[in-house]
């Protein structure tokens, strides 16, 4: 297991953020008002992010890895979308 917050906290928090964002993204597919293509995209991206997080956390031996800053934005976007879905507000064109 590669999660060691005392040795490399940035890497460890990135792996945690990847997994949390992946779960949130996959869960966003269940929000009301989503189109079928959006649901498929959310689930596919969520599984990809969760899978990359699992890979980095449990399989990765060291070397180079990619940091996607989208991972840090996803929780905010999902919360905003969930708020709109719950309150019934729609996006203005």
VMD Tcl script that draws the C-alpha trace (Angstrom):
set ca {
  {0.00 0.00 0.00}
  {1.43 3.37 -1.06}
  {-0.55 5.64 1.27}
  {1.96 7.02 3.74}
  {1.07 10.56 4.75}
  {4.31 11.04 6.69}
  {6.58 10.18 3.73}
  {4.73 11.75 0.78}
  {1.59 13.58 1.92}
  {0.91 15.20 -1.45}
  {0.82 11.85 -3.24}
  {-1.28 10.26 -0.49}
  {-3.85 13.07 -0.48}
  {-3.99 12.95 -4.28}
  {-4.81 9.24 -4.17}
  {-7.54 9.88 -1.58}
  {-8.92 12.77 -3.67}
  {-8.95 10.55 -6.77}
  {-10.95 7.86 -5.03}
  {-13.41 10.29 -3.42}
  {-13.90 12.20 -6.67}
  {-14.42 8.94 -8.56}
  {-17.11 7.84 -6.13}
  {-18.78 11.27 -6.26}
  {-18.68 11.30 -10.04}
  {-20.22 7.84 -10.30}
  {-22.83 8.83 -7.72}
  {-23.70 11.97 -9.68}
  {-25.19 9.75 -12.36}
  {-28.08 9.03 -10.00}
  {-29.04 12.69 -9.65}
  {-32.45 13.52 -11.09}
  {-32.57 15.39 -14.37}
  {-29.52 13.75 -15.92}
  {-29.65 12.78 -19.56}
  {-28.71 9.18 -20.43}
  {-25.45 10.23 -22.11}
  {-24.52 12.34 -19.07}
  {-25.15 9.36 -16.79}
  {-22.90 7.13 -18.89}
  {-20.17 9.80 -18.94}
  {-20.36 10.33 -15.16}
  {-20.15 6.61 -14.44}
  {-17.30 6.05 -16.93}
  {-15.25 8.99 -15.61}
  {-16.00 8.02 -12.03}
  {-14.84 4.45 -12.58}
  {-11.71 5.71 -14.39}
  {-10.80 8.07 -11.53}
  {-11.53 5.46 -8.87}
  {-9.52 2.88 -10.78}
  {-6.54 5.21 -11.17}
  {-6.69 5.98 -7.45}
  {-6.74 2.28 -6.59}
  {-3.86 1.67 -8.98}
  {-1.76 4.46 -7.47}
  {-2.65 3.46 -3.93}
  {-2.14 -0.27 -4.14}
  {-0.22 -1.28 -7.30}
  {2.06 1.63 -8.23}
  {5.78 1.00 -7.55}
  {7.07 4.53 -7.96}
  {8.23 6.59 -10.89}
  {6.10 9.07 -12.78}
  {2.38 9.59 -12.32}
  {-0.04 12.16 -13.71}
  {-1.89 14.68 -11.59}
  {-5.24 15.74 -12.98}
  {-6.41 18.95 -11.34}
  {-9.98 18.11 -12.36}
  {-9.93 15.72 -9.40}
  {-9.92 18.68 -7.01}
  {-12.77 20.46 -8.82}
  {-15.11 17.47 -9.13}
  {-16.41 17.53 -5.54}
  {-17.41 21.18 -5.91}
  {-19.14 20.59 -9.24}
  {-21.02 17.56 -7.94}
  {-22.19 19.44 -4.85}
  {-23.39 22.35 -6.99}
  {-25.20 19.97 -9.34}
  {-26.77 18.09 -6.43}
  {-27.96 21.37 -4.92}
  {-29.58 22.37 -8.22}
  {-31.20 18.94 -8.55}
  {-32.61 19.03 -5.03}
  {-33.88 22.62 -5.18}
  {-35.30 22.18 -8.67}
  {-33.32 25.03 -10.17}
  {-32.26 24.75 -13.79}
  {-29.29 26.19 -15.58}
  {-30.05 29.41 -17.43}
  {-29.14 29.54 -21.08}
}
mol new
graphics top color blue
foreach p $ca { graphics top sphere $p radius 0.5 }
foreach p [lrange $ca 0 end-1] q [lrange $ca 1 end] { graphics top cylinder $p $q radius 0.2 }
display resetview
